[in-house]
Amino acid sequence: MRILSIVYNPGAMKLAILGTRGIPANYGGFETFAEELSVRLSARGHDVTVYGRSKNIHHREKTFNGVKLAILPTIGTKHLDTVVHTFLSVFHALPHRFDCLLVCNAANALFTIVPRLFRTPVALNVDGIERLRKKWGLAGRTYYRVSEYLATMIPNVIVTDAGVIRDYYWKTYRRRSAMIAYGCNCDRTETTDTLDRLGVRSRGYFLYVSRLEPENNAHVVIEAFEQVAADKKLLIVGDAPYARAYIERLKSTRDPRILFTGAIYGTGYRELQSHAYAYIQATEVGGTHPALIEAMGTRNCVIAKDTPEHREVLGDCGFFFCDSRDLAGKIQLTLADDVLVERLRFKAWERAKSCYSWDATTDAYEKLFEHLVMGSPI
C-alpha cells in the first residue's frame, strides 16, 4: 500500500468502516478492500476509522497510513466471530458521532439498526451470497438467508460489488443496490525476494490464492495439476482458521511440485502475482474476488472457474474451466502456447486498467457517502 499525501478538504466527512477483521490487511478480500478504500479516503482529507479484531490486528500504532484504528475484542469461533465484533463496534461507534458508516458483510445487517435508530446513515456491502458456502450448516445458512432479507430493510443502501449480485437482490427482493466494483493497482512488482525464499523462479509456477475452504476448490486445482506433466510448480497461497481437516486433506498430495505457502500479504503477495506463469481462480461463491482483479492488474494469464461472476470480471481475457479434467486441459493449453498466454496477459491488464481502479472505487464510495450525509437520493 502506497502512503498517499493528504489534501485539505472543506467538505470532509467523519467515516467508519465496520465488519471486517481490520487493517493492515492480513486475511481476505474485505480486509484488502477496507485498507485500500480507507487510506485513499483519508488522503482526500476525510476522518476515517476502521474497526478491527484484536486477534487479527497486531499493528501497535493507533493509526495506519492516516487511518484511525479501533481494535475491539470478539469471540473467535466460526459462528460468533463476525457478529460479536460488529455488535460491539456499532455501540462503540455511537458516541463518536460519525457522519456515515460503511458496514461489510450481509451477516451484519441486523446490527445496522443501531446507527439507524440514532439517525446515522449506513451503507451495507453485502459481498456475495454467503449462505451458499459449504462451511455453513443449517443454522448458518438460515441466519444468512434472514440477513439477506434484513439487508433490504434496515440500512439506507445496499452496496454490491458485481452485477450478478446486484441482479440477485433485485430479482429476489426487488431491492435496488449501488453497484461499486473492487479495484486493483495495475502495475507489477519486479522484486523476487519471496520467490527466492520459496525456491521458485519467475514464470516458473502456477498460482492459486484463496482461503482454503471447500467452496474455493483448492482440491480441484490440485487434482487438475496432478494430471499435468510439467516442470513448473503450483503455489497454493492461503489458509483458513476453521478448516483444519480440509487443509490436511489438501496437503496429503504426493506431488512434490505443489507447495503450500500459507497466507502471504503485502509485497510478498504482489511479487507472487507479478511473476506467476498463470493464475488460477477456482472460487464458486462470492461477488467480485479481489485476487482475480489483482491477477489481471499484474498482467497475469488467468484461468477461472466458469461462474457468472468470473465471466463478468474477466470477459474474454482469459480461460474458463468447469471441473478438474477441464482445468487440466486449460493448464496444458497454456503450457503449449506461450504466444497465446502473453496475449491474454496483455488483454487482462488492459481490462483491469479500464474497468477496475481503486481510485474509481474510492470516487464512487465518496459520492455515495456524500449523498447519504446530505440525505439526497442515491
SVG drawing of the C-alpha trace seen along z (x, -y; Angstrom):
<svg xmlns="http://www.w3.org/2000/svg" viewBox="-39 -24 55 63">
<polyline fill="none" stroke="black" stroke-width="0.4" points="0.0,0.0 1.4,-3.4 1.3,-6.2 -0.7,-8.9 -0.3,-12.7 -3.2,-14.2 -5.1,-17.1 -7.3,-19.7 -11.0,-19.0 -13.5,-21.6 -16.3,-19.0 -14.5,-16.3 -16.7,-13.7 -16.2,-11.6 -16.5,-8.0 -16.1,-4.5 -15.7,-1.1 -17.0,1.9 -17.5,5.6 -14.0,6.6 -11.1,8.1 -9.3,4.8 -6.3,3.2 -3.4,3.6 -5.0,6.4 -3.9,9.9 -6.8,12.1 -9.0,11.7 -10.8,9.6 -12.9,7.5 -9.7,6.5 -7.9,5.5 -10.9,3.5 -11.1,1.8 -7.4,0.9 -7.3,-0.4 -10.5,-2.4 -9.8,-3.9 -6.3,-5.0 -7.5,-6.8 -10.4,-8.4 -8.0,-9.6 -5.6,-11.0 -8.6,-13.0 -8.9,-14.7 -11.7,-12.6 -11.5,-11.5 -11.6,-7.7 -11.7,-5.0 -11.5,-1.2 -12.7,1.2 -10.6,4.4 -10.5,7.5 -7.9,7.9 -7.0,11.4 -6.3,10.4 -4.7,7.0 -1.3,6.6 -0.4,3.2 1.0,1.3 0.2,-2.2 -3.2,-3.9 -3.2,-4.8 -2.2,-3.2 -1.3,-5.4 -3.5,-8.2 -6.5,-6.0 -7.5,-5.6 -7.8,-2.1 -10.4,-1.0 -9.4,2.5 -12.0,4.4 -12.3,8.0 -14.5,10.7 -15.4,14.4 -13.1,16.2 -15.4,19.0 -16.8,19.6 -20.3,18.6 -19.7,15.7 -16.5,14.0 -18.1,11.6 -21.4,10.9 -20.0,10.3 -17.3,7.9 -19.8,5.9 -22.2,5.8 -19.5,4.3 -18.4,2.0 -21.7,0.3 -22.2,-0.6 -18.6,-1.8 -19.2,-4.0 -22.3,-5.8 -20.5,-8.4 -18.0,-9.2 -20.9,-10.7 -19.7,-9.5 -21.3,-11.2 -21.7,-7.8 -20.9,-4.2 -19.9,-1.5 -20.7,2.0 -19.3,5.0 -20.8,8.5 -24.5,9.3 -24.3,11.2 -24.1,7.8 -27.4,6.5 -29.2,6.8 -26.7,4.5 -27.2,1.6 -30.4,0.9 -28.3,-0.6 -26.9,-3.6 -30.2,-3.9 -32.0,-4.5 -29.6,-7.3 -30.0,-8.8 -26.6,-7.9 -26.7,-6.8 -25.4,-3.3 -24.3,-1.6 -24.1,2.2 -21.7,4.0 -23.3,7.4 -20.4,9.2 -21.6,12.4 -24.3,14.9 -22.6,16.2 -25.2,18.8 -24.0,20.9 -20.7,21.6 -20.2,25.2 -18.8,24.4 -22.2,23.4 -24.7,25.8 -28.4,25.3 -28.2,22.7 -25.6,20.7 -27.4,20.8 -30.7,19.8 -29.0,16.9 -27.6,15.6 -30.9,16.0 -32.6,13.9 -29.7,11.4 -30.1,11.0 -33.8,10.0 -32.8,7.7 -30.2,6.1 -33.1,4.9 -34.9,3.4 -32.6,1.8 -29.6,0.0 -30.0,-3.1 -28.4,-1.5 -27.1,1.9 -23.8,1.9 -23.0,4.8 -19.6,5.4 -20.8,7.3 -23.7,7.0 -24.6,10.6 -25.1,9.9 -27.0,6.6 -29.3,8.6 -29.8,11.3 -31.0,8.7 -33.3,7.1 -34.8,10.4 -35.1,12.0 -36.1,9.0 -37.0,6.2 -34.4,4.0 -32.1,1.8 -28.4,1.6 -25.5,-0.7 -23.0,1.4 -19.4,0.5 -16.7,2.9 -13.5,3.5 -10.3,2.1 -6.7,3.1 -3.2,1.5 -2.3,2.0 1.4,2.4 3.9,5.2 6.3,5.8 9.7,6.6 11.4,7.8 11.7,11.5 12.5,11.9 9.5,14.1 10.2,16.2 13.7,16.7 12.6,17.7 10.2,20.2 12.7,21.6 10.7,20.7 11.7,18.7 9.8,16.0 7.1,17.5 8.1,20.9 4.8,21.6 1.1,21.5 -0.6,19.5 -3.7,20.2 -4.7,17.7 -7.7,18.1 -8.9,19.0 -8.6,22.8 -12.2,23.7 -14.1,26.3 -16.1,24.0 -12.9,22.3 -11.9,25.5 -8.2,25.8 -8.7,29.6 -10.0,29.3 -6.9,27.2 -4.6,29.8 -6.4,32.7 -6.0,31.0 -2.4,30.1 -1.5,33.7 -2.7,34.7 -0.4,32.4 3.2,33.2 5.1,30.0 8.3,28.8 6.5,25.8 5.3,25.7 1.9,24.9 1.8,22.5 -1.2,22.8 -1.3,19.5 -3.8,19.1 -5.1,20.5 -8.3,20.7 -9.0,20.7 -11.9,23.2 -10.9,25.8 -8.1,27.8 -9.3,31.1 -9.8,29.9 -6.3,28.3 -4.8,31.5 -6.5,33.3 -5.0,30.9 -1.6,31.3 -1.8,35.1 -0.9,34.8 2.2,36.6 3.1,34.3 6.4,32.6 5.7,29.7 2.8,28.5 3.9,26.0 1.8,24.7 3.0,21.3 0.4,20.3 -1.1,16.8 1.1,14.1 0.3,10.4 1.8,7.1 4.9,7.0 5.3,10.8 1.8,11.3 2.3,8.8 5.6,10.5 3.8,13.8 1.1,12.3 3.6,10.4 5.8,13.4 3.3,16.3 3.1,18.1 -0.7,18.2 -3.2,17.5 -6.0,19.9 -9.2,18.6 -11.3,21.5 -13.9,20.0 -17.5,20.6 -19.2,18.4 -19.0,14.6 -19.1,11.5 -16.1,9.9 -13.0,11.5 -10.1,9.0 -7.4,11.6 -8.8,12.2 -8.7,8.4 -5.2,8.2 -4.0,11.0 -5.3,9.1 -3.7,5.9 -0.3,7.5 -0.5,8.7 -1.2,12.3 -2.8,15.0 -5.9,16.1 -7.7,19.5 -11.0,19.0 -13.8,21.3 -16.8,20.8 -19.2,18.7 -21.3,15.7 -19.2,13.5 -15.9,14.5 -17.2,14.0 -18.3,10.6 -14.9,9.6 -12.6,11.5 -14.7,11.2 -12.8,12.7 -9.4,12.0 -8.7,15.5 -9.7,19.2 -12.6,20.8 -12.9,24.3 -15.8,26.5 -14.0,29.3 -10.6,30.7 -10.3,32.5 -11.2,29.3 -8.8,27.3 -6.0,29.8 -6.7,29.3 -6.5,25.5 -3.3,25.7 -1.8,27.9 -3.0,25.4 -1.2,22.5 2.0,24.6 1.7,25.3 1.2,21.8 3.4,19.0 2.2,16.5 -1.5,17.0 -0.6,16.7 1.2,13.4 -1.7,12.0 -4.1,12.9 -1.9,11.3 -2.0,8.0 -5.7,8.2 -6.4,8.8 -4.2,5.9 -5.9,3.6 -9.3,4.7 -8.2,4.2 -7.0,0.6 -10.2,-0.3 -12.8,1.4 -11.2,1.7 -9.4,-1.1 -9.1,-1.8 -9.3,-5.5 -12.6,-4.9 -13.9,-2.8 -13.0,-5.5 -14.7,-8.1 -17.9,-6.0 -17.9,-5.5 -17.1,-9.1 -20.0,-10.2 -22.3,-7.6 -21.3,-8.9 -22.0,-12.5 -25.4,-11.5 -26.2,-9.7 -24.9,-12.5 -26.9,-15.1 -30.0,-12.9 -30.3,-13.2 -31.4,-10.4 -28.8,-7.8"/>
</svg>
